[in-house]
């Protein structure tokens, strides 16, 4: 399985699954799924070590193209990663909760 639906993502997030957003920082600040952690495509190879260990890692972008590439990259490295079909755009258009602005830092 390379892609999952919004409903599958929503169920996985409720169980605590990690969600990685691979868009660029300006896109991430405009709108994002609340649980998403930013690791931009442009930095992904260098920051791949930040991917949390999990049964499945969910990858999201704007509409699904970049996230599918990243999911395939991770799968080739034996990490069970899936792309969210429709991406953040579909999530927002479905009426699900979103955040915007600079993310909080710990």
N, CA, C and O atoms as a printed pandas DataFrame, in Angstrom:
     atom_number atom_name residue_name chain_id  residue_number  x_coord  y_coord  z_coord
0              1         N          UNK        A               1    0.859   -1.186    0.000
1              2        CA          UNK        A               1    0.000    0.000    0.000
2              3         C          UNK        A               1    0.895    1.236    0.000
3              4         O          UNK        A               1    1.718    1.422    0.897
4              5         N          UNK        A               2    0.722    2.071   -1.013
5              6        CA          UNK        A               2    1.546    3.264   -1.118
6              7         C          UNK        A               2    0.778    4.522   -0.752
7              8         O          UNK        A               2    1.369    5.499   -0.292
8              9         N          UNK        A               3   -0.542    4.508   -0.953
9             10        CA          UNK        A               3   -1.362    5.679   -0.640
10            11         C          UNK        A               3   -2.496    5.294    0.304
11            12         O          UNK        A               3   -3.003    4.173    0.275
12            13         N          UNK        A               4   -2.874    6.251    1.135
13            14        CA          UNK        A               4   -4.006    6.054    2.035
14            15         C          UNK        A               4   -4.979    7.212    1.859
15            16         O          UNK        A               4   -4.606    8.288    1.390
16            17         N          UNK        A               5   -6.211    6.979    2.234
17            18        CA          UNK        A               5   -7.252    7.998    2.150
18            19         C          UNK        A               5   -7.187    8.924    3.365
19            20         O          UNK        A               5   -6.484    8.651    4.338
20            21         N          UNK        A               6   -7.924   10.007    3.285
21            22        CA          UNK        A               6   -8.013   10.925    4.419
22            23         C          UNK        A               6   -8.606   10.228    5.635
23            24         O          UNK        A               6   -8.170   10.465    6.761
24            25         N          UNK        A               7   -9.591    9.376    5.416
25            26        CA          UNK        A               7  -10.215    8.652    6.531
26            27         C          UNK        A               7   -9.209    7.719    7.201
27            28         O          UNK        A               7   -9.187    7.598    8.426
28            29         N          UNK        A               8   -8.377    7.060    6.394
29            30        CA          UNK        A               8   -7.353    6.181    6.960
30            31         C          UNK        A               8   -6.329    6.998    7.760
31            32         O          UNK        A               8   -5.899    6.579    8.835
32            33         N          UNK        A               9   -5.948    8.152    7.234
33            34        CA          UNK        A               9   -5.025    9.017    7.977
34            35         C          UNK        A               9   -5.653    9.465    9.285
35            36         O          UNK        A               9   -5.013    9.407   10.335
36            37         N          UNK        A              10   -6.887    9.906    9.228
37            38        CA          UNK        A              10   -7.572   10.385   10.430
38            39         C          UNK        A              10   -7.604    9.310   11.517
39            40         O          UNK        A              10   -7.368    9.596   12.691
40            41         N          UNK        A              11   -7.896    8.079   11.119
41            42        CA          UNK        A              11   -7.919    6.969   12.081
42            43         C          UNK        A              11   -6.525    6.705   12.637
43            44         O          UNK        A              11   -6.371    6.445   13.831
44            45         N          UNK        A              12   -5.515    6.771   11.784
45            46        CA          UNK        A              12   -4.137    6.526   12.228
46            47         C          UNK        A              12   -3.674    7.617   13.191
47            48         O          UNK        A              12   -3.009    7.323   14.185
48            49         N          UNK        A              13   -4.020    8.875   12.904
49            50        CA          UNK        A              13   -3.631    9.975   13.797
50            51         C          UNK        A              13   -4.285    9.814   15.165
51            52         O          UNK        A              13   -3.674   10.130   16.187
52            53         N          UNK        A              14   -5.513    9.330   15.190
53            54        CA          UNK        A              14   -6.210    9.095   16.460
54            55         C          UNK        A              14   -5.488    8.047   17.294
55            56         O          UNK        A              14   -5.611    8.029   18.519
56            57         N          UNK        A              15   -4.731    7.166   16.627
57            58        CA          UNK        A              15   -3.963    6.126   17.313
58            59         C          UNK        A              15   -2.530    6.565   17.603
59            60         O          UNK        A              15   -1.743    5.796   18.156
60            61         N          UNK        A              16   -2.188    7.807   17.229
61            62        CA          UNK        A              16   -0.858    8.326   17.526
62            63         C          UNK        A              16    0.190    8.128   16.448
63            64         O          UNK        A              16    1.380    8.290   16.715
64            65         N          UNK        A              17   -0.224    7.779   15.231
65            66        CA          UNK        A              17    0.736    7.569   14.140
66            67         C          UNK        A              17    1.424    8.884   13.770
67            68         O          UNK        A              17    0.813    9.949   13.862
68            69         N          UNK        A              18    2.691    8.816   13.354
69            70        CA          UNK        A              18    3.405   10.030   12.952
70            71         C          UNK        A              18    2.996   10.493   11.555
71            72         O          UNK        A              18    2.777    9.686   10.652
72            73         N          UNK        A              19    2.900   11.821   11.403
73            74        CA          UNK        A              19    2.587   12.440   10.121
74            75         C          UNK        A              19    3.689   13.436    9.789
75            76         O          UNK        A              19    3.923   14.386   10.537
76            77         N          UNK        A              20    4.364   13.217    8.667
77            78        CA          UNK        A              20    5.437   14.085    8.210
78            79         C          UNK        A              20    4.929   14.893    7.018
79            80         O          UNK        A              20    4.439   14.330    6.040
80            81         N          UNK        A              21    5.048   16.210    7.109
81            82        CA          UNK        A              21    4.663   17.114    6.026
82            83         C          UNK        A              21    5.926   17.482    5.267
83            84         O          UNK        A              21    6.869   18.012    5.856
84            85         N          UNK        A              22    5.958   17.206    3.962
85            86        CA          UNK        A              22    7.172   17.423    3.173
86            87         C          UNK        A              22    7.105   18.683    2.312
87            88         O          UNK        A              22    7.943   18.877    1.432
88            89         N          UNK        A              23    6.120   19.535    2.558
89            90        CA          UNK        A              23    6.052   20.805    1.836
90            91         C          UNK        A              23    7.127   21.752    2.379
91            92         O          UNK        A              23    7.816   21.435    3.349
92            93         N          UNK        A              24    7.256   22.890    1.755
93            94        CA          UNK        A              24    8.239   23.881    2.195
94            95         C          UNK        A              24    7.676   24.687    3.371
95            96         O          UNK        A              24    6.459   24.741    3.550
96            97         N          UNK        A              25    8.554   25.319    4.181
97            98        CA          UNK        A              25    8.093   26.014    5.385
98            99         C          UNK        A              25    6.989   27.047    5.154
99           100         O          UNK        A              25    6.083   27.163    5.980
100          101         N          UNK        A              26    7.042   27.795    4.057
101          102        CA          UNK        A              26    5.990   28.795    3.814
102          103         C          UNK        A              26    4.635   28.136    3.579
103          104         O          UNK        A              26    3.609   28.666    4.005
104          105         N          UNK        A              27    4.620   26.989    2.907
105          106        CA          UNK        A              27    3.375   26.256    2.697
106          107         C          UNK        A              27    2.845   25.722    4.028
107          108         O          UNK        A              27    1.646   25.779    4.301
108          109         N          UNK        A              28    3.756   25.205    4.844
109          110        CA          UNK        A              28    3.410   24.628    6.147
110          111         C          UNK        A              28    2.786   25.685    7.053
111          112         O          UNK        A              28    1.833   25.401    7.778
112          113         N          UNK        A              29    3.323   26.901    7.012
113          114        CA          UNK        A              29    2.787   27.975    7.857
114          115         C          UNK        A              29    1.420   28.448    7.387
115          116         O          UNK        A              29    0.614   28.905    8.198
116          117         N          UNK        A              30    1.145   28.346    6.079
117          118        CA          UNK        A              30   -0.158   28.778    5.563
118          119         C          UNK        A              30   -1.279   27.903    6.083
119          120         O          UNK        A              30   -2.293   28.409    6.564
120          121         N          UNK        A              31   -1.105   26.582    5.989
121          122        CA          UNK        A              31   -2.130   25.649    6.455
122          123         C          UNK        A              31   -1.505   24.268    6.588
123          124         O          UNK        A              31   -0.685   23.862    5.764
124          125         N          UNK        A              32   -1.902   23.550    7.639
125          126        CA          UNK        A              32   -1.361   22.207    7.862
126          127         C          UNK        A              32   -2.333   21.375    8.703
127          128         O          UNK        A              32   -3.192   21.904    9.408
128          129         N          UNK        A              33   -2.164   20.071    8.602
129          130        CA          UNK        A              33   -2.880   19.148    9.482
130          131         C          UNK        A              33   -2.271   19.333   10.873
131          132         O          UNK        A              33   -1.046   19.345   10.997
132          133         N          UNK        A              34   -3.081   19.477   11.916
133          134        CA          UNK        A              34   -2.557   19.797   13.243
134          135         C          UNK        A              34   -1.430   18.902   13.768
135          136         O          UNK        A              34   -0.529   19.401   14.443
136          137         N          UNK        A              35   -1.450   17.627   13.486
137          138        CA          UNK        A              35   -0.442   16.720   14.042
138          139         C          UNK        A              35    0.833   16.641   13.197
139          140         O          UNK        A              35    1.772   15.940   13.574
140          141         N          UNK        A              36    0.883   17.337   12.080
141          142        CA          UNK        A              36    2.000   17.215   11.143
142          143         C          UNK        A              36    3.297   17.822   11.682
143          144         O          UNK        A              36    3.293   18.842   12.370
144          145         N          UNK        A              37    4.401   17.161   11.346
145          146        CA          UNK        A              37    5.752   17.633   11.650
146          147         C          UNK        A              37    6.417   17.938   10.312
147          148         O          UNK        A              37    6.355   17.132    9.384
148          149         N          UNK        A              38    7.042   19.085   10.217
149          150        CA          UNK        A              38    7.642   19.523    8.959
150          151         C          UNK        A              38    9.052   18.968    8.760
151          152         O          UNK        A              38    9.940   19.176    9.586
152          153         N          UNK        A              39    9.236   18.260    7.650
153          154        CA          UNK        A              39   10.562   17.901    7.128
154          155         C          UNK        A              39   10.453   18.127    5.616
155          156         O          UNK        A              39   10.028   17.229    4.889
156          157         N          UNK        A              40   10.834   19.319    5.137
157          158        CA          UNK        A              40   10.649   19.650    3.721
158          159         C          UNK        A              40   11.381   18.693    2.781
159          160         O          UNK        A              40   12.438   18.155    3.111
160          161         N          UNK        A              41   10.792   18.498    1.608
161          162        CA          UNK        A              41   11.428   17.663    0.569
162          163         C          UNK        A              41   12.866   18.110    0.335
163          164         O          UNK        A              41   13.765   17.282    0.188
164          165         N          UNK        A              42   13.077   19.421    0.300
165          166        CA          UNK        A              42   14.403   19.955    0.000
166          167         C          UNK        A              42   15.440   19.599    1.057
167          168         O          UNK        A              42   16.639   19.718    0.808
168          169         N          UNK        A              43   14.992   19.162    2.236
169          170        CA          UNK        A              43   15.904   18.794    3.328
170          171         C          UNK        A              43   15.775   17.325    3.709
171          172         O          UNK        A              43   16.433   16.860    4.640
172          173         N          UNK        A              44   14.927   16.595    2.992
173          174        CA          UNK        A              44   14.524   15.269    3.449
174          175         C          UNK        A              44   15.669   14.276    3.573
175          176         O          UNK        A              44   15.762   13.567    4.574
176          177         N          UNK        A              45   16.529   14.215    2.585
177          178        CA          UNK        A              45   17.618   13.233    2.624
178          179         C          UNK        A              45   18.503   13.480    3.837
179          180         O          UNK        A              45   18.883   12.539    4.535
180          181         N          UNK        A              46   18.835   14.757    4.094
181          182        CA          UNK        A              46   19.693   15.087    5.236
182          183         C          UNK        A              46   19.007   14.840    6.583
183          184         O          UNK        A              46   19.670   14.533    7.573
184          185         N          UNK        A              47   17.683   14.975    6.616
185          186        CA          UNK        A              47   16.946   14.874    7.878
186          187         C          UNK        A              47   16.200   13.550    8.042
187          188         O          UNK        A              47   15.384   13.404    8.952
188          189         N          UNK        A              48   16.473   12.607    7.180
189          190        CA          UNK        A              48   15.781   11.319    7.200
190          191         C          UNK        A              48   15.883   10.628    8.566
191          192         O          UNK        A              48   14.984    9.881    8.952
192          193         N          UNK        A              49   16.956   10.872    9.284
193          194        CA          UNK        A              49   17.137   10.282   10.601
194          195         C          UNK        A              49   16.125   10.763   11.628
195          196         O          UNK        A              49   16.004   10.171   12.701
196          197         N          UNK        A              50   15.400   11.827   11.316
197          198        CA          UNK        A              50   14.383   12.353   12.229
198          199         C          UNK        A              50   13.047   11.631   12.118
199          200         O          UNK        A              50   12.133   11.895   12.900
200          201         N          UNK        A              51   12.926   10.725   11.157
201          202        CA          UNK        A              51   11.678    9.980   10.995
202          203         C          UNK        A              51   11.494    9.083   12.215
203          204         O          UNK        A              51   12.366    8.268   12.516
204          205         N          UNK        A              52   10.376    9.220   12.918
205          206        CA          UNK        A              52   10.169    8.386   14.108
206          207         C          UNK        A              52    9.963    6.922   13.733
207          208         O          UNK        A              52    9.441    6.600   12.666
208          209         N          UNK        A              53   10.381    6.059   14.627
209          210        CA          UNK        A              53   10.114    4.635   14.421
210          211         C          UNK        A              53    8.643    4.395   14.717
211          212         O          UNK        A              53    8.128    4.768   15.771
212          213         N          UNK        A              54    7.988    3.764   13.762
213          214        CA          UNK        A              54    6.563    3.474   13.902
214          215         C          UNK        A              54    6.209    2.353   12.948
215          216         O          UNK        A              54    6.943    2.075   12.000
216          217         N          UNK        A              55    5.082    1.714   13.204
217          218        CA          UNK        A              55    4.632    0.657   12.301
218          219         C          UNK        A              55    4.443    1.215   10.892
219          220         O          UNK        A              55    4.846    0.595    9.907
220          221         N          UNK        A              56    3.821    2.397   10.810
221          222        CA          UNK        A              56    3.619    3.085    9.537
222          223         C          UNK        A              56    3.853    4.569    9.745
223          224         O          UNK        A              56    3.386    5.149   10.726
224          225         N          UNK        A              57    4.581    5.186    8.813
225          226        CA          UNK        A              57    4.807    6.631    8.831
226          227         C          UNK        A              57    3.969    7.213    7.702
227          228         O          UNK        A              57    4.027    6.740    6.567
228          229         N          UNK        A              58    3.193    8.239    8.019
229          230        CA          UNK        A              58    2.318    8.877    7.046
230          231         C          UNK        A              58    2.999   10.137    6.531
231          232         O          UNK        A              58    3.526   10.936    7.305
232          233         N          UNK        A              59    2.979   10.305    5.196
233          234        CA          UNK        A              59    3.650   11.424    4.546
234          235         C          UNK        A              59    2.595   12.237    3.802
235          236         O          UNK        A              59    1.770   11.683    3.076
236          237         N          UNK        A              60    2.630   13.570    3.989
237          238        CA          UNK        A              60    1.649   14.435    3.346
238          239         C          UNK        A              60    2.352   15.620    2.695
239          240         O          UNK        A              60    3.390   16.086    3.165
240          241         N          UNK        A              61    1.758   16.095    1.599
241          242        CA          UNK        A              61    2.229   17.328    0.950
242          243         C          UNK        A              61    0.974   18.123    0.574
243          244         O          UNK        A              61   -0.041   18.029    1.264
244          245         N          UNK        A              62    1.030   18.893   -0.496
245          246        CA          UNK        A              62   -0.129   19.699   -0.889
246          247         C          UNK        A              62   -1.229   18.845   -1.509
247          248         O          UNK        A              62   -2.383   18.916   -1.085
248          249         N          UNK        A              63   -0.874   18.027   -2.526
249          250        CA          UNK        A              63   -1.894   17.218   -3.200
250          251         C          UNK        A              63   -1.529   15.749   -3.358
251          252         O          UNK        A              63   -2.378   14.958   -3.765
252          253         N          UNK        A              64   -0.304   15.359   -3.052
253          254        CA          UNK        A              64    0.066   13.950   -3.076
254          255         C          UNK        A              64    1.268   13.574   -3.914
255          256         O          UNK        A              64    1.752   12.449   -3.791
256          257         N          UNK        A              65    1.773   14.453   -4.759
257          258        CA          UNK        A              65    2.909   14.117   -5.612
258          259         C          UNK        A              65    4.222   13.982   -4.865
259          260         O          UNK        A              65    4.907   12.965   -4.981
260          261         N          UNK        A              66    4.575   15.003   -4.098
261          262        CA          UNK        A              66    5.836   14.970   -3.342
262          263         C          UNK        A              66    5.801   13.905   -2.259
263          264         O          UNK        A              66    6.797   13.224   -2.020
264          265         N          UNK        A              67    4.658   13.762   -1.607
265          266        CA          UNK        A              67    4.570   12.766   -0.537
266          267         C          UNK        A              67    4.705   11.354   -1.085
267          268         O          UNK        A              67    5.265   10.483   -0.421
268          269         N          UNK        A              68    4.201   11.121   -2.281
269          270        CA          UNK        A              68    4.336    9.803   -2.898
270          271         C          UNK        A              68    5.807    9.508   -3.205
271          272         O          UNK        A              68    6.271    8.387   -2.995
272          273         N          UNK        A              69    6.535   10.498   -3.695
273          274        CA          UNK        A              69    7.971   10.326   -3.957
274          275         C          UNK        A              69    8.723   10.010   -2.667
275          276         O          UNK        A              69    9.568    9.115   -2.642
276          277         N          UNK        A              70    8.418   10.741   -1.602
277          278        CA          UNK        A              70    9.096   10.519   -0.322
278          279         C          UNK        A              70    8.728    9.155    0.253
279          280         O          UNK        A              70    9.593    8.453    0.776
280          281         N          UNK        A              71    7.454    8.770    0.162
281          282        CA          UNK        A              71    7.039    7.453    0.659
282          283         C          UNK        A              71    7.788    6.351   -0.080
283          284         O          UNK        A              71    8.239    5.389    0.542
284          285         N          UNK        A              72    7.925    6.478   -1.394
285          286        CA          UNK        A              72    8.676    5.487   -2.173
286          287         C          UNK        A              72   10.142    5.465   -1.758
287          288         O          UNK        A              72   10.742    4.394   -1.662
288          289         N          UNK        A              73   10.720    6.632   -1.514
289          290        CA          UNK        A              73   12.114    6.736   -1.051
290          291         C          UNK        A              73   12.285    5.991    0.275
291          292         O          UNK        A              73   13.236    5.227    0.445
292          293         N          UNK        A              74   11.366    6.215    1.208
293          294        CA          UNK        A              74   11.456    5.559    2.519
294          295         C          UNK        A              74   11.215    4.055    2.408
295          296         O          UNK        A              74   11.886    3.272    3.080
296          297         N          UNK        A              75   10.275    3.650    1.578
297          298        CA          UNK        A              75   10.012    2.225    1.397
298          299         C          UNK        A              75   11.253    1.511    0.863
299          300         O          UNK        A              75   11.530    0.373    1.242
300          301         N          UNK        A              76   11.993    2.178   -0.011
301          302        CA          UNK        A              76   13.226    1.589   -0.548
302          303         C          UNK        A              76   14.280    1.419    0.545
303          304         O          UNK        A              76   15.252    0.686    0.365
304          305         N          UNK        A              77   14.088    2.093    1.670
305          306        CA          UNK        A              77   14.991    1.997    2.818
306          307         C          UNK        A              77   14.356    1.209    3.962
307          308         O          UNK        A              77   14.740    1.356    5.122
308          309         N          UNK        A              78   13.386    0.376    3.619
309          310        CA          UNK        A              78   12.714   -0.519    4.571
310          311         C          UNK        A              78   11.960    0.204    5.678
311          312         O          UNK        A              78   11.848   -0.308    6.792
312          313         N          UNK        A              79   11.444    1.386    5.380
313          314        CA          UNK        A              79   10.572    2.102    6.310
314          315         C          UNK        A              79    9.172    2.044    5.719
315          316         O          UNK        A              79    8.965    2.441    4.572
316          317         N          UNK        A              80    8.214    1.556    6.489
317          318        CA          UNK        A              80    6.842    1.455    6.006
318          319         C          UNK        A              80    6.224    2.847    6.002
319          320         O          UNK        A              80    5.740    3.329    7.027
320          321         N          UNK        A              81    6.247    3.487    4.835
321          322        CA          UNK        A              81    5.722    4.838    4.683
322          323         C          UNK        A              81    4.637    4.851    3.628
323          324         O          UNK        A              81    4.725    4.147    2.622
324          325         N          UNK        A              82    3.604    5.663    3.864
325          326        CA          UNK        A              82    2.513    5.804    2.912
326          327         C          UNK        A              82    2.222    7.279    2.682
327          328         O          UNK        A              82    2.383    8.112    3.574
328          329         N          UNK        A              83    1.794    7.576    1.471
329          330        CA          UNK        A              83    1.425    8.927    1.076
330          331         C          UNK        A              83   -0.065    9.136    1.317
331          332         O          UNK        A              83   -0.862    8.211    1.161
332          333         N          UNK        A              84   -0.432   10.350    1.697
333          334        CA          UNK        A              84   -1.840   10.677    1.896
334          335         C          UNK        A              84   -2.399   11.208    0.573
335          336         O          UNK        A              84   -2.009   12.282    0.113
336          337         N          UNK        A              85   -3.301   10.458   -0.023
337          338        CA          UNK        A              85   -3.910   10.840   -1.302
338          339         C          UNK        A              85   -4.668   12.156   -1.141
339          340         O          UNK        A              85   -5.467   12.312   -0.218
340          341         N          UNK        A              86   -4.414   13.090   -2.038
341          342        CA          UNK        A              86   -5.099   14.384   -1.997
342          343         C          UNK        A              86   -4.410   15.412   -1.127
343          344         O          UNK        A              86   -4.643   16.611   -1.278
344          345         N          UNK        A              87   -3.566   14.959   -0.222
345          346        CA          UNK        A              87   -2.747   15.837    0.602
346          347         C          UNK        A              87   -3.508   16.822    1.477
347          348         O          UNK        A              87   -4.685   16.643    1.791
348          349         N          UNK        A              88   -2.782   17.869    1.857
349          350        CA          UNK        A              88   -3.321   18.890    2.753
350          351         C          UNK        A              88   -4.497   19.619    2.110
351          352         O          UNK        A              88   -5.436   20.020    2.798
352          353         N          UNK        A              89   -4.444   19.789    0.796
353          354        CA          UNK        A              89   -5.542   20.464    0.097
354          355         C          UNK        A              89   -6.845   19.702    0.290
355          356         O          UNK        A              89   -7.866   20.298    0.634
356          357         N          UNK        A              90   -6.820   18.404    0.074
357          358        CA          UNK        A              90   -8.027   17.585    0.249
358          359         C          UNK        A              90   -8.472   17.572    1.708
359          360         O          UNK        A              90   -9.669   17.612    1.994
360          361         N          UNK        A              91   -7.507   17.517    2.638
361          362        CA          UNK        A              91   -7.819   17.533    4.073
362          363         C          UNK        A              91   -8.598   18.806    4.414
363          364         O          UNK        A              91   -9.631   18.756    5.082
364          365         N          UNK        A              92   -8.086   19.947    3.944
365          366        CA          UNK        A              92   -8.717   21.233    4.227
366          367         C          UNK        A              92  -10.093   21.307    3.557
367          368         O          UNK        A              92  -11.060   21.741    4.184
368          369         N          UNK        A              93  -10.190   20.890    2.293
369          370        CA          UNK        A              93  -11.449   20.954    1.566
370          371         C          UNK        A              93  -12.520   20.043    2.157
371          372         O          UNK        A              93  -13.714   20.272    1.964
372          373         N          UNK        A              94  -12.086   19.013    2.876
373          374        CA          UNK        A              94  -13.049   18.102    3.502
374          375         C          UNK        A              94  -13.666   18.684    4.765
375          376         O          UNK        A              94  -14.596   18.108    5.328
376          377         N          UNK        A              95  -13.147   19.828    5.213
377          378        CA          UNK        A              95  -13.680   20.460    6.413
378          379         C          UNK        A              95  -13.016   19.999    7.699
379          380         O          UNK        A              95  -13.444   20.381    8.788
380          381         N          UNK        A              96  -11.972   19.181    7.584
381          382        CA          UNK        A              96  -11.265   18.727    8.777
382          383         C          UNK        A              96  -10.462   19.879    9.384
383          384         O          UNK        A              96  -10.177   20.871    8.713
384          385         N          UNK        A              97  -10.110   19.739   10.633
385          386        CA          UNK        A              97   -9.384   20.765   11.372
386          387         C          UNK        A              97   -7.998   21.026   10.774
387          388         O          UNK        A              97   -7.295   20.088   10.400
388          389         N          UNK        A              98   -7.611   22.293   10.686
389          390        CA          UNK        A              98   -6.285   22.684   10.224
390          391         C          UNK        A              98   -5.711   23.738   11.159
391          392         O          UNK        A              98   -6.427   24.350   11.951
392          393         N          UNK        A              99   -4.409   23.932   11.048
393          394        CA          UNK        A              99   -3.710   24.990   11.777
394          395         C          UNK        A              99   -3.003   25.871   10.765
395          396         O          UNK        A              99   -2.804   25.479    9.615
396          397         N          UNK        A             100   -2.625   27.063   11.202
397          398        CA          UNK        A             100   -1.820   27.930   10.354
398          399         C          UNK        A             100   -0.912   28.763   11.260
399          400         O          UNK        A             100   -1.063   28.764   12.482
400          401         N          UNK        A             101    0.034   29.469   10.637
401          402        CA          UNK        A             101    0.984   30.273   11.387
402          403         C          UNK        A             101    2.223   29.461   11.715
403          404         O          UNK        A             101    2.312   28.274   11.401
404          405         N          UNK        A             102    3.167   30.118   12.344
405          406        CA          UNK        A             102    4.411   29.446   12.728
406          407         C          UNK        A             102    4.092   28.382   13.771
407          408         O          UNK        A             102    3.352   28.641   14.720
408          409         N          UNK        A             103    4.649   27.183   13.598
409          410        CA          UNK        A             103    4.387   26.126   14.575
410          411         C          UNK        A             103    5.036   26.437   15.913
411          412         O          UNK        A             103    6.055   27.124   15.980
412          413         N          UNK        A             104    4.440   25.928   16.960
413          414        CA          UNK        A             104    5.002   26.107   18.297
414          415         C          UNK        A             104    6.309   25.315   18.401
415          416         O          UNK        A             104    6.442   24.235   17.825
416          417         N          UNK        A             105    7.249   25.860   19.129
417          418        CA          UNK        A             105    8.514   25.155   19.355
418          419         C          UNK        A             105    8.571   24.718   20.797
419          420         O          UNK        A             105    7.998   25.355   21.681
420          421         N          UNK        A             106    9.270   23.619   21.025
421          422        CA          UNK        A             106    9.360   23.065   22.373
422          423         C          UNK        A             106   10.620   23.552   23.037
423          424         O          UNK        A             106   10.888   23.200   24.186
